[in-house]
Amino acid sequence: MSILTILLIALGLAMDSFAVAICKGLSSIDIPKTLVRQWGNILLMAVLFGGFQGLMPLIGYYAGNIFAGFVSQFAPWIVLILLSIIGGKMIYESRHESCESNSADFSLLTLVSLAIATSIDAMATGVIFVPVPHVLWQGVIIIGVVSFVMSLAGYWMGKVLGRTLPFNVEMIGGIVLILIGLKIFIEGIFL
């Protein structure tokens, strides 16, 4: 698995965090805060989102390692199915959920809940590292860092651009994950 593939997977996984961060930015447009408090909230959100996104594939890898023989034998199929399910779920949710349900609450409990909710899908992707354990830590770090950066960018996009975003980032993330699943499947079966 190449670094580019891991980076694309990380970008796809980060779309959930990115979308939630945009909603957080949108919901805090009119809320006056001191700059220090605002940055503290934003950094806490990004650290939690990035940390959980990086941690979950590690958990998924160790859970998948229990079934390593099975996973290795059917890895291309498993990757295709998992990434298609995760991507399909993201596409479905992108069409049925909105920022309206996401308040400007930056409490630790709320942020941890959102971090877990946006990173559950990342746990399933940990299984794709079972056949290639030598890139596990690269994957964990890349996924975590990309989610951190995308969370920061998403918050500021929501805050600065307001409600004028012309695209659905969660849908794009879902499509990217499905395409990556197809790429890995084709490589695993035919190459």
C-alpha positions, 0 to 999 in steps of 0.5 A: 500500500502506497503513501498516496493510497493511505493519504487518499484513505485519510482524506476520505475518512477525514470528510466526516470530521471536516463536515462536522467542523464546518457545522461547528464553524457555521454554528459559531458565526454569531457567537462572540468569544475571546480569541484565546477561548475560540482557538482553545475550542478549535484546537481541542476539537481538531486534536480530538477528531484527529486523535480518534481518527488515528486511534480507531484504525489501530484498534481495527487492525488489532481486532482484524489481526485475530482473524489474520488468515481469513483477512489476508486471504480475502483482503481485496474483497474485505477492503472493497466491501468495507470502504463501499459500506463506509462510503455509501453510509457517508453518501446517505448521511450527506443527503439526510443530515444537516448542520442544523442539528449541530450546535455551537456547544464545545464542551468536552463531552460533546466534542468527545462524542462527536470525535467518536461518532466521526471516527467509528468508520475509521476503525473498520479501515484498520482491517486493511492494514492486516496484510500490510502491517509495515505501513500501519504506523504510517497509516495511523499517523497520516490519518490522524494528522490529515483529520486534525488539519481537515478539522481546522480547515473545516471550522474556518471554512464554516466560519468564514464562508458561512452557508455559501459552500457549493459542495457536499464534502461528506458526499465527496468523501464517500465517493473517494472511499468507494473509489479507493476500495475499487482501486485496492480491489482491482490491484489485489485481484488482477495485479 
